[in-house]
Amino acid sequence: NAGVMQNPRHLVRRRGQEARLRCSPMKGHSHVYWYRQLPEEGLKFMVYLQKENIIDESGMPKERFSAEFPKEGPSILRIQQVVRGDSAAYFCASSPRDEETQYFGPGTRLLVL
Amino acid sequence: AQKITQTQPGMFVQEKEAVTLDCTYDTSDPSYGLFWYKQPSSGEMIFLIYQGSYDQQNATEGRYSLNFQKARKSANLVISASQLGDSAMYFCAMRERDSSYKLIFGSGTRLLVRP
């Protein structure tokens, strides 16, 4: 049973470009969480999605950031018009139900030049 | 107020000895869960151990145990017989039922195991 998959593992963008981060949850998991980790800090919650629904986006910046988890395919975290402050590691986690343990993917390291 | 507090930015331990990593939490939700994750230098987040707020006994997973003191709101991780491969960042996290089960992380403790 493959774990949580994230791609790309590393992403370099110039200021103003768009970044698309993908997350495929573990088989049988329909709950996806996105977290952001700035250097030398703990992870901060961004958004929680179930298939085709955003359940909680209280940690997501109001502008430039969006997330989706379509019926088919991976969950996508999209950052438009990236700025240097968006440079971070973005982790996706999945669980079979909301009260179950979340298992993390390897993360995507975003660097904005 | 901080929801999760890890007061030890860095810790050293001698190989084969036990080490305790501290974690205190703050919540008014009667139903919550506490987690420990390990983040080695390669960067991935590895789940170690879970303790539910209604669990009567302390959780154990191999060399990891969680010293859960509910009245003191502490959930310390104990690693027995430390190994060189235990050198990593360790994060304590809490999940509250009334907050959509998202994880709230502490700032982490960097553990270095000395040979």
Interface residues (C-beta under 8 A of the other chain):
Chain A: Y33 Y35 E41 G42 L43 K44 F45 Y48 I55 D56 G59 A89 F91 A93 D98 E99 T101 Q102 Y103 F104 G105 P106 G107 R109
Chain B: I4 G33 F35 Y37 G43 E44 M45 I46 F47 Y50 F91 A93 R97 S99 S100 Y101 K102 L103 I104 F105 G106 S107 G108
